[in-house]
């Protein structure tokens, strides 16, 4: 939009003076001297092909949602979202996957691997998620695509063709791998290995009983560690949040518009011709010969219904004279449909027809002509579809205006909203609104959408954004929503008052003292064990409990996962010795694990060995695809945008 305005006035004398000033300024100061920030949005270029930021944000959101489904939203937020370093690595890792995808897409295109549209179309029609009652359904197809965030069936079709091309490209590599008997045997030994261990539980509570903490200790600890007890930083901001649903009221139409849409999409409002048939199904090696015999009887004047009852091997229709429900040509086996719709009039009988089910003889009973709903009958649906389609166009138009104007006028969002609302000169609106959100803390939980989105919170608390005082770029929230933010005020992290954290500090001091005592005590236990001395006399003190020896295998889930993990991490002891280790549980108790014995005695199991053979083959195939991907990356020119904080440590390749 900014460049369009420059073009409009580029022929006048004032424009020539303006461009003269710009040229001199560029020569003296460079582009970086201008107040409008450089909008270098794409995080990476792969052989000059840009991967846009909004595509990366979409992938980050999808991956986050997958992790939340796997581990729970609370786990993700508490364990991960608060760690900026993790978030940067998380985002960078997803970008690396996208780079791999782009590198392979380019490699496959260069090698000429291309999937015809007809194959992709056939694949789509065979996918269960797009079916209703076992048959492909266009409405279901469009509904599923919309829920998945695809802008149109064409976009999905191209994505599917790309995926199928990759499958074709990798197929020879995957099918070439196999597992050696020694590999299967070694993996079997590992998986069926049994270990007998004794667990000693060191009770943390026994080491905190006599710990006292004075007010002076608390005050001193607070002064030395007050930066560990901070009030979260807070931000006040203005924002524009818009969805395609928001702009439906901005879609204006006449009856002529609706009628034109109706005529262009007449197939939606047409019920195709259907035909009702009876059939005689014959199966088995002699099905063709049987069919010829039955057809000869029909040609001689025999009753079709009686022959169906006598000969048809379709149990669902035979006793009904072979009669089937009416169907359209697209809703039946292709061979049966072709034969049915080749019959001219009711009463006509086909020659024997081969299908996946067997051999059929088909009689046409009834032709149900195609019917169409009138415009009046369909008007409500036409309006719904028309508004949905046009609202997407209006939404994208307003999104572009907000993006351009908020960039050209970075100090406020007001002008961006004003211009977006005035985009339709005949129908100005107030759909796009600048709203102000009161202070949000960086550790706030259960925020409403869109502020619950990590990409939005990251932008709200982006130091660069608040320091420069400019509008953010457009934050994409799927295909049909976006938000732009402007920081109005920021309150930095400050230490909480001593009174607020006194109890927490007391607990922290007690915990540190207890840990020190436990470490000293456990080291003593381990020293005794290493000398071969018994530690059973310690049980009477209440500080430890000793469980009975227990035998487990890697495949069992009868014990706590953390226990199993630590038991199988212990090294094998030399003959005549025992091995032991320690770990700290989530409750602060320390556990000493004594490895008593290791047993390898795998029983013969053909199904297990077949499964492991398959798994080893899959792992090798994956390793091959990784090697191929790395090779393709090494030949590619990958240029990172290191102004992105999550790419500070990335290095360009192919320079």
Secondary structure, DSSP 4 states (H G I P E B T S, - for coil): -HHHHHHHTTTSHHHHHHHHHHHHHHHHH-GGGSSSPP----SEEETTEEE-HHHHHHHHHHHHHHHHHHH-HHHHIIIIIT-HHHHHHHHHHHHHHHHHHHHHHHHHHHTT----HHHHHHHHHT-GGGEETTEE-HHHHHHHHHHHT-S-HHHHHHHHHHHHHHHHHHHHHHHT----HHHHHHHHHHHH-EEEEEEEEE-GGGGTTT----HHHHHHHHHHHGGGSEEPPEEEEEEEEEETTGGGGG----HHHHHHHHHHTGGGGEEPPEEEEEEEEE-STTHHHHHHHHHHHHHTT--HHHHHHHH---TTTGGGTTB---EEGGGS-HHHHHHHHH--STT-BPPPEE-SS-EEEEEEEEEE--EE--HHHHHHHHHHHHHHHHHHHHHHHHHHHHHHHHHHSTT-SHHHHHHHHTSSTTS----S--EEEEEEETT--SPPTTTTSHHHHHHHT-HHHHHHTPPPPPEE-SSSEEEEEEEEEEE--EEPPHHHHHHHHHHHHHHHHHHHHHHHHHHHHHHHHHTT---GGGGGGTSEEEPPPEEEETT--SS-HHHHHHHHHSPPPPTT--EEEEEE-TTS-EEEEEEEEEE--PPP-HHHHHHHHHHHHHHHHHHHHHHHHHHHHHTS-EEE-TTSGGGTT---B--
